[in-house]
Amino acid sequence: MSNCRAISGARVEFWLAGPNAEYGDDYRATVFSDAQGQFRFESHLPPGYAGRPPHIHIRASAAGHQALVTQYYPARGQTEGTFDLVLIRTGE
């Protein structure tokens, strides 16, 4: 994608299961990307449950772009991860 650009001020929401494998407000967070389009989120590694591996739900949104809802699945034994979220401009 030759026209990709970082988006400052993008809203990135996270929600994940707590240590007891249940969801709750204590395991939700919202961050905003900085001027370079970067964000940082730190949390515990959520447990797997009901046959699903550990995962983190993510919703990214920014004015003029379609929202992205996805899930991040850390590799087994992974303690941190780095990834890009790509949003599509509305009307393109």
N, C-alpha and C positions, 0 to 999 in steps of 0.2 A: 504494500500500500504506500504509494509515494506521497499521498497527501495526509498522512498521519501527523498529528500535532498533539503535544501535551495539553491537557485542559486544567487550568487553575480553577480552584473553587468547586470542583466536582464533589458531589456528596457520595460517600461510600458507606453503606450500612452493612453490618455484620450481625449474624445471630447464629448461635451454636448451642449444643446441649451442654449442660453443666456436668460436673463430676459424677452426679447420680443419674446421668443419661436423660434428664428432663430439661425441657426448654423453660425459660423464664426471663423476666426483664433484667435480671442480674447478668445475663449472658448475651446482652445486646450492646452494640456500640455503633456510633456514627462518627466518622472523621471526614475532613475535607482536604482535598489535594492542595498542595502549596503552589507557589508561583511557577514552579517547574513541573507541575502536574504529578508530583510524588505524594504518597501518603504512607503512614506507618500504623500498624495495628499489632498489638501484642496481647496474647491470651494463653490460657492453658490449652493443651491438645484435647479436643473433645473426645469422649469415648464413643465407640461404635455402639449401636443398639439395634435390636430387632433384625439382625442379619445385615445391617448396613455398616460399612466401614466408617471410621472417623471422618467427619467432613464439617466444613464451615459454609454457611449460606452467605451470599454476597449480593447486594443490589447497588449498582452504580448509576448515578443520574447527573445530568448537567443540562442547563438551559440550551435549547436548540438541538438536543440529541435524544435519540431513543434510549430509554432506560435499559439496562442490562441486568438480568437476574440469573445468577449462576451458582455453582457450588465448587468449592475447592477441596480436593481430596489429597491430604498429605501422603507421601509415600511412607511405607512402613519404616519406622525408625527415624523418620525425619523430625527434626526439632524446630526448623524454621523454613520459610519459603519466600521466594520472590517471584512475582508474576505481574504481567500487564493486563489491564482491563481495557478493551477496545469498544468505544461507543460510536454509533453511526449518526452522522448529522441528519436531522429531520429534513425531509424534502429532497434528499439526494438519491 
